[in-house]
Amino acid sequence: MGIKMFIKDFISLFYPIYCLACGKNLVKNEECICTHCLVSLPKINFYSNENPLMDKFIGRVYIEAAIASYYFKKGSTMQHLMHQLKYKGQKNIGEYLGLLMGIDIMEDDTLKSIDLILPIPLHPNKIKKRGYNQSEIIAKGVQKATKKPLNTHSLVRHIETDTQTKRSHYNRWENIHNVFKVIDPKPLEGKHILLVDDVITTGSTLEAATHTLLAVPNTKVSIACLAFATF
């Protein structure tokens, strides 16, 4: 047993590590979510060119591929986990589920051809308030699995917007379509970019970011989200 594992096991005797979904103690080799809760999450098999997530972008913007790992419903375990990730500082949820998504990505012929990973950026004011960008945390997990470069600086959110939650699709687009800007295009030129976000609802944010990225010469964009909202 390595010293790192020994220390982890010793600490857990006095300070048990709990599942962030159900609250039960985690056992050895479980990471932030117990095995029971993990296998109970509503998995999606969107790892193909024809899927409901791809359909959201037809006629709006061209993407190479689009995937999501889990369904997202109000009151669900997935919503609880995303709330913990975004508002309770539980960044390990995002990195762990991002790692699992990255493993699936490497099984897809289109997605495994990506050149770099780029998380949807937050406005600096929101990062200052929250302390981190949850999409970047997820992207770090994806990077661990895929070994592809992570780019967190080329695309920025230069206009701050209010919440999208209660807006219609049209109003979401009006609220978001001009907020992204590429400030360093060179690393993106000629690349197949994987754009990573936490939850997709109407797709307006991802659509706007993709339009901005496709303005860079010879870029291609694919999309990966942890969760796909069904409401």
Secondary structure, DSSP 8 states (H G I E B T S, - for coil): --HHHHHHHHHHHHS--B-TTT--B--TT--SS-HHHHHHS-B----SSSSHHHHTTTTT---S-EEEEEEE-TTSHHHHHHHHHHHS--HHHHHHHHHHHHHHHTTSTTGGG--EEEE----HHHHHHHSS-HHHHHHHHHHHHH---B--SSEEE-S-----TT--HHHHHHHHTT-EEES--GGGTT-EEEEEEEEESS-HHHHHHHHHHHTSTT-EEEEEEEEEE--
